[in-house]
Amino acid sequence: MAKSASIFAASQQPLTLALLVLPQASILEVASTLDPLRSANRHLGSESYRWRVVSPDGRAVPLTCGIELPSNGPLAAADGADALIVIAGFQQWQGATPALIRELSRMAPRFAAVGGIDAGSWVLARAGLLNGYKATVHWEDLEDLAAAHPAVEVLPDRFVIDRGRFTAGGAAPAADLMLHLIRARHGPALALQVAASFITTARDGHEPQISPRKTDPRLDPRVAAAIARMEARLDMPETAAETARAIGLSARRLEQIFAQNLGLTPAAYALSLRLQAARRMITDTRHPLAEVALRCGFSSASSLSRAFSAKFGQAPSRLR
């Protein structure tokens, strides 16, 4: 296809994608990107979607689950594809070396579109490929990506398409993005058939990545509303009484429905959210522990360390 044409437009021409998969990416994100295309080919009875996997060093890529993903070669082997998709996860800065970032920046104009899945957005941003574009990233990284790359308009959407750039927040949004691609190129009937093959439904890109009200239909909507407030206030936590009052309940009633739904008190659940967020930041970023503490609602690194050690059995500094 012409490199100036959008890959998200009706076309009967074969589409070739190159996937640059970094070490410690998720196998689910790779599968969510490729399997909808494989299913589309099956329903079409033709090889309308083609792909190749490349890696930073050209060798098999170790994934988070311990499986190694075969590679067709280094990034240079992506040349000739219509679009390049970078898939990355934990510790993307280790796999995306300065040399790889330079090569990615140099090669990007050869593709009609360049995309990122999960931390792949970080890699594109570091290469300057998202400057002046709208983009998304995994919800845990939204704030950090926006702060680190102010030239990128970071959105909390499931996936974002902006001209020759596309990004998705994780595995499930990657599948939504691929279904959108199939719909755009071959029509809604095929997209529905592919979705049905996986017993799923496509979600729009502008939908939020996480929503407690939709995550589990068995969850009491009042509990979901309380959780949403807790998640939005990790850095400035409120008391359980304040949360209850905000959603129109008494503190006692909120305690009751949390016990019924989750087997925890609201305070214990809120603390767990903050500590899990701190653990992610400690393992997945290089932020100072004092900054981690403040961003997770603790008054100091020492107060974080005490709560962290009580829950996880080791101090934050030891885990890092």
C-alpha positions as CSV (number, residue, x, y, z in Angstrom):
1,M,0.0,0.0,0.0
2,A,1.1,3.6,-0.5
3,K,2.9,4.8,2.6
4,S,0.8,8.0,2.6
5,A,-2.5,6.0,2.9
6,S,-4.2,5.4,6.2
7,I,-4.2,1.7,7.3
8,F,-7.6,2.5,8.9
9,A,-9.4,2.9,5.6
10,A,-11.5,0.5,3.5
11,S,-9.1,-1.6,1.3
12,Q,-8.9,-5.0,-0.2
13,Q,-5.1,-4.8,-0.4
14,P,-3.1,-7.0,1.9
15,L,-1.7,-5.3,5.0
16,T,1.6,-6.2,6.4
17,L,2.4,-5.4,10.0
18,A,5.8,-5.6,11.8
19,L,5.7,-6.1,15.5
20,L,8.8,-4.9,17.5
21,V,8.4,-6.9,20.7
22,L,10.6,-5.9,23.6
23,P,11.8,-8.2,26.4
24,Q,9.3,-8.6,29.3
25,A,6.3,-7.8,27.1
26,S,3.1,-9.8,27.8
27,I,2.2,-12.8,25.7
28,L,-1.4,-11.7,26.0
29,E,-0.6,-8.4,24.3
30,V,1.1,-10.1,21.4
31,A,-1.8,-12.5,21.0
32,S,-4.4,-9.7,21.3
33,T,-2.6,-8.0,18.4
34,L,-2.1,-11.0,16.1
35,D,-5.0,-13.4,16.7
36,P,-7.8,-11.1,15.6
37,L,-5.9,-10.7,12.3
38,R,-5.4,-14.5,12.0
39,S,-9.1,-15.0,12.6
40,A,-9.9,-12.3,10.0
41,N,-7.8,-14.2,7.4
42,R,-9.7,-17.4,8.3
43,H,-13.1,-15.8,7.7
44,L,-11.9,-14.1,4.6
45,G,-10.3,-17.2,3.1
46,S,-7.3,-15.2,2.2
47,E,-4.1,-13.8,3.6
48,S,-5.3,-10.2,3.8
49,Y,-3.3,-9.6,7.0
50,R,0.4,-10.5,7.2
51,W,2.9,-10.0,10.0
52,R,6.4,-10.5,11.1
53,V,7.9,-10.3,14.6
54,V,11.2,-8.4,15.1
55,S,13.2,-7.9,18.3
56,P,15.9,-5.5,19.5
57,D,18.7,-8.0,18.9
58,G,17.0,-10.2,16.3
59,R,16.9,-13.1,18.7
60,A,13.9,-14.7,20.5
61,V,12.2,-12.4,23.0
62,P,11.7,-13.5,26.6
63,L,8.2,-12.7,27.7
64,T,6.8,-12.1,31.2
65,C,5.4,-15.6,31.4
66,G,8.8,-17.2,30.7
67,I,8.1,-18.2,27.1
68,E,10.4,-17.0,24.4
69,L,8.8,-15.5,21.3
70,P,10.6,-16.4,18.0
71,S,11.8,-13.4,16.0
72,N,12.3,-12.8,12.3
73,G,15.3,-10.6,12.9
74,P,16.2,-7.2,14.3
75,L,14.3,-3.9,13.7
76,A,15.8,-3.6,10.2
77,A,13.8,-6.7,9.2
78,A,10.6,-4.6,9.7
79,D,11.5,-2.7,6.5
80,G,8.8,-3.1,3.8
81,A,5.9,-3.5,6.2
82,D,3.0,-1.1,6.0
83,A,2.9,-0.4,9.8
84,L,5.2,-0.9,12.8
85,I,3.8,-1.8,16.2
86,V,6.0,-1.6,19.3
87,I,4.8,-3.9,22.1
88,A,6.5,-3.4,25.5
89,G,5.8,-4.0,29.1
90,F,7.9,-4.0,32.3
91,Q,11.2,-2.1,32.3
92,Q,10.9,-0.9,28.7
93,W,13.9,1.3,29.2
94,Q,16.2,-1.7,29.4
95,G,15.1,-3.2,26.1
96,A,14.7,0.1,24.3
97,T,18.4,1.1,24.3
98,P,19.5,4.5,23.0
99,A,20.7,2.7,19.8
100,L,17.3,1.1,19.3
101,I,15.5,4.5,19.9
102,R,17.7,6.1,17.3
103,E,17.1,3.4,14.8
104,L,13.3,3.5,15.5
105,S,13.3,7.3,14.9
106,R,15.2,6.9,11.7
107,M,13.0,4.1,10.3
108,A,9.6,5.5,11.3
109,P,9.0,7.5,8.1
110,R,9.2,4.3,6.1
111,F,5.8,3.1,7.5
112,A,2.3,4.4,6.8
113,A,1.6,4.2,10.5
114,V,3.5,3.5,13.7
115,G,1.8,2.2,16.9
116,G,2.5,1.3,20.4
117,I,0.8,-1.2,22.8
118,D,1.1,-0.7,26.6
119,A,4.6,0.6,27.3
120,G,5.2,0.7,23.6
121,S,3.9,4.2,23.8
122,W,6.8,5.1,26.1
123,V,9.2,3.8,23.4
124,L,7.6,5.9,20.7
125,A,7.5,9.0,22.9
126,R,11.2,8.5,23.7
127,A,11.9,8.4,20.0
128,G,10.0,11.7,19.5
129,L,7.4,9.9,17.4
130,L,4.4,11.0,19.5
131,N,5.3,14.7,19.7
132,G,2.2,16.7,18.6
133,Y,0.0,13.6,18.6
134,K,-2.7,12.3,20.9
135,A,-1.8,9.0,22.5
136,T,-2.6,6.7,25.4
137,V,-0.6,4.2,27.5
138,H,-1.4,1.7,30.2
139,W,-3.5,3.5,32.9
140,E,-0.8,3.0,35.5
141,D,1.5,5.2,33.4
142,L,-0.8,8.0,32.2
143,E,0.4,10.6,34.6
144,D,4.1,9.7,34.2
145,L,4.0,9.7,30.4
146,A,2.3,13.1,30.4
147,A,4.8,14.6,32.8
148,A,7.8,13.1,30.9
149,H,6.6,14.1,27.4
150,P,4.6,17.3,27.6
151,A,4.6,17.5,23.7
152,V,2.3,14.4,23.7
153,E,-1.4,14.8,24.4
154,V,-2.0,11.9,26.7
155,L,-5.6,10.5,26.9
156,P,-7.0,7.9,29.3
157,D,-8.7,6.1,26.4
158,R,-8.6,2.4,25.6
159,F,-7.0,3.2,22.3
160,V,-6.2,6.4,20.3
161,I,-5.7,6.8,16.6
162,D,-4.2,10.2,15.5
163,R,-3.2,10.4,11.8
164,G,-0.2,8.1,11.4
165,R,0.0,7.1,15.0
166,F,-2.0,4.7,17.1
167,T,-1.7,3.5,20.7
168,A,-3.5,1.1,23.0
169,G,-3.4,0.8,26.8
170,G,-2.9,-2.9,27.1
171,A,-4.0,-6.4,26.0
172,A,-7.8,-5.9,25.9
173,P,-7.6,-2.5,24.3
174,A,-5.1,-4.0,21.7
175,A,-7.8,-6.5,20.7
176,D,-10.3,-3.6,20.5
177,L,-7.9,-1.7,18.2
178,M,-7.4,-4.7,15.9
179,L,-11.2,-5.2,15.7
180,H,-11.4,-1.5,14.8
181,L,-8.8,-2.0,12.1
182,I,-10.6,-5.0,10.6
183,R,-13.9,-3.1,10.7
184,A,-12.3,-0.1,8.9
185,R,-10.7,-2.2,6.2
186,H,-13.3,-4.9,5.6
187,G,-16.5,-3.8,7.2
188,P,-18.5,-4.3,10.4
189,A,-19.7,-7.8,9.5
190,L,-16.2,-9.3,9.5
191,A,-15.4,-7.5,12.7
192,L,-18.4,-9.0,14.4
193,Q,-17.5,-12.5,13.1
194,V,-14.0,-12.1,14.5
195,A,-15.3,-10.9,17.8
196,A,-17.7,-13.8,18.0
197,S,-14.8,-16.2,17.4
198,F,-13.3,-15.0,20.7
199,I,-16.7,-14.8,22.4
200,T,-16.1,-11.1,23.0
201,T,-17.4,-7.7,21.9
202,A,-15.4,-4.7,20.7
203,R,-15.2,-1.6,22.8
204,D,-14.8,1.9,21.4
205,G,-11.4,3.6,21.7
206,H,-12.7,6.6,23.7
207,E,-14.0,4.4,26.5
208,P,-11.9,4.6,29.7
209,Q,-9.4,1.8,30.3
210,I,-10.8,0.9,33.7
211,S,-14.3,1.3,35.2
212,P,-15.2,-0.5,38.4
213,R,-18.9,-0.2,37.4
214,K,-18.2,-2.4,34.3
215,T,-15.4,-4.6,35.5
216,D,-17.5,-7.0,37.5
217,P,-21.3,-6.9,37.2
218,R,-21.6,-8.7,40.5
219,L,-20.1,-5.7,42.3
220,D,-22.5,-3.5,44.2
221,P,-22.6,-0.2,42.3
222,R,-22.1,1.7,45.5
223,V,-18.9,-0.2,46.2
224,A,-17.8,0.5,42.6
225,A,-18.5,4.2,43.2
226,A,-16.4,4.2,46.4
227,I,-13.6,2.3,44.7
228,A,-13.6,4.9,41.8
229,R,-13.2,7.7,44.4
230,M,-10.3,5.8,46.1
231,E,-8.5,5.2,42.8
232,A,-8.9,8.9,41.9
233,R,-7.4,10.0,45.2
234,L,-4.4,7.8,45.8
235,D,-2.2,10.8,46.4
236,M,-4.8,12.6,48.7
237,P,-6.8,9.8,50.4
238,E,-9.9,10.6,52.2
239,T,-11.4,8.9,55.3
240,A,-14.0,6.1,54.9
241,A,-16.5,8.5,56.4
242,E,-15.8,11.1,53.7
243,T,-16.1,8.5,51.0
244,A,-19.4,7.3,52.4
245,R,-20.8,10.8,52.6
246,A,-19.7,11.6,49.0
247,I,-21.7,8.7,47.6
248,G,-24.7,9.2,49.9
249,L,-24.2,6.5,52.5
250,S,-23.5,6.4,56.2
251,A,-20.0,5.2,57.2
252,R,-21.6,2.1,58.8
253,R,-23.5,1.2,55.7
254,L,-20.4,1.5,53.6
255,E,-18.6,-0.8,56.0
256,Q,-21.4,-3.3,55.6
257,I,-21.5,-3.4,51.8
258,F,-17.7,-3.6,51.6
259,A,-17.7,-6.5,53.9
260,Q,-20.4,-8.2,51.9
261,N,-18.8,-7.6,48.5
262,L,-15.1,-7.7,49.3
263,G,-14.6,-9.1,52.8
264,L,-12.6,-5.9,53.7
265,T,-13.3,-2.6,55.3
266,P,-13.2,0.5,53.1
267,A,-10.0,1.7,54.9
268,A,-8.2,-1.6,54.4
269,Y,-9.2,-1.7,50.7
270,A,-8.0,1.9,50.2
271,L,-4.7,1.2,51.9
272,S,-4.2,-1.9,49.7
273,L,-4.8,0.2,46.6
274,R,-2.2,2.7,47.6
275,L,0.3,0.1,48.5
276,Q,-0.2,-1.8,45.3
277,A,0.3,1.5,43.4
278,A,3.5,2.1,45.4
279,R,4.7,-1.4,44.6
280,R,4.2,-0.8,40.8
281,M,6.1,2.5,41.0
282,I,8.9,0.9,42.9
283,T,9.4,-2.0,40.5
284,D,8.5,-0.3,37.2
285,T,9.9,3.2,37.6
286,R,13.0,4.9,38.9
287,H,11.1,7.6,41.0
288,P,12.7,8.3,44.4
289,L,11.0,6.6,47.3
290,A,10.0,10.0,48.7
291,E,8.2,10.8,45.5
292,V,6.5,7.4,45.5
293,A,5.3,8.0,49.0
294,L,3.8,11.3,48.2
295,R,2.1,10.1,45.0
296,C,0.6,7.2,46.9
297,G,-0.8,9.2,49.8
298,F,1.9,8.7,52.5
299,S,3.4,11.6,54.4
300,S,7.0,10.4,54.1
301,A,9.1,7.6,52.8
302,S,9.4,6.2,56.3
303,S,5.6,5.9,56.7
304,L,5.4,4.2,53.3
305,S,8.2,1.8,54.4
306,R,6.4,0.8,57.5
307,A,3.1,0.1,55.8
308,F,4.8,-1.6,52.8
309,S,6.9,-3.9,55.0
310,A,3.8,-4.9,57.0
311,K,1.9,-5.9,53.8
312,F,4.7,-7.3,51.6
313,G,7.2,-8.5,54.2
314,Q,10.1,-6.4,52.9
315,A,11.0,-2.7,52.8
316,P,10.6,-0.8,49.5
317,S,14.3,-0.2,49.2
318,R,15.0,-3.9,49.4
319,L,12.4,-4.7,46.8
320,R,13.9,-2.2,44.4
